[in-house]
Amino acid sequence: MLKVGLTGGIGAGKSEVSRLLVACGAVLIDADRIAREVVEPGTPGLAAVVDAFGPDVLTADGTLDRPGLGSIVFADPEKLALLNSIVHPLVGARSRELEEAAAEDAVVVHDVPLLAENGLAGLYDVVIVVDASPETQLDRLVRLRGMTEEDARARMAAQATREKRREIADVVIDNDVPLEDLRRRVRDVWADLERRAHAPGDSSRQPGE
């Protein structure tokens, strides 16, 4: 099994890269999706979030008001750290369960938005960073996701810098390019991941590729 950590700043296009990798044959473990699952109604995770932030973070039907909670925590580092201390252990436990269920020769891609922020690079054989300029990120968040510019900038500022993410990368995928160029780059990266997964001996981290 080859364990791959996939990360990138908000709006960099990491979701598109993960979709392309799945199309190539990767097993995807999506930390964002799991983070939503562990705070669904009736879960201990949601109860812990309500205890920490109050009932106002719930919608009328009892689900978590994610945009509302996001506007609270992304503007306050202490509150963001509190939320992460609740959610991250739950996400980690579920991710391990899914990884253990994968085939022995699988390329398992962990889509982890806060990989750099939480110092998780050492958990993976290969770290892939999807990179885009801050201008591209801001445009995508405002134009495609409907965020206000203020909210988008706050979310970007709450994450690691572009430079910090690139420092931990074994592979950088530039996503300031047309989609067809991105597809070609991902296919090249997939070929390398398969080679590592099936190579005899140590197929793990070879920085600088």
Phi, psi and omega in degrees: 000134175253122181262119184245130173261122180247126181215174180169157180293158179302131181084002181281343179100024181297324181296322178294319179295318179296323178296318179294322178293322176297320179297331177284337180131005181289151169267119185260131170242107189263108183297325179296316180296317179296322179299328176287321182296322186283356175238026174289159180307136179091354181271152174300330179298315180295319178301320180292322178295318179295320177301322184280323189244353178092163185291347180293347179275006177256147173278178183297332181267009174090003176272164181287131175278086187296316177298320180295316178294321179300319180294335178282309190280329184285348176261001185217104183304324180293319179290325176296318179297322178296314179298316180298324181293338177274312191277320188300317178299324179292319178295318180299317181295317180291323178299319179296322178299316181292322179296318181295338180275350182282159179295155184296330182258016183285153165263108184260117181258117175267112177276106188233099182303322185255034181300313181291317183299325185260010175061043187260004186304324183293350180280349189240152176287325181221137174247123177252129177247124173272122189243137173212156180292153177303327179295319178294316179302311183298317180299316181295319183293320181282314187280321186262328182258353176075017177286153168288156179298323180297314180295319180297315180295323179295319180291321177295319182292335181284348181261172177298157177290161176303319182295320180295320178295317182294331180297328184267359187280136164271327180225131175248129176251113180284122179245030167263041187226164174299156185301321182295324176295321178297317180300317179297317180297317180294322178298320178296318179295319180299318179300321178291321179296318178296320178300315180296319183296328185253003179285142176291148177080211186277113179255014188276204198308125175228079188303151173096357180281000000 
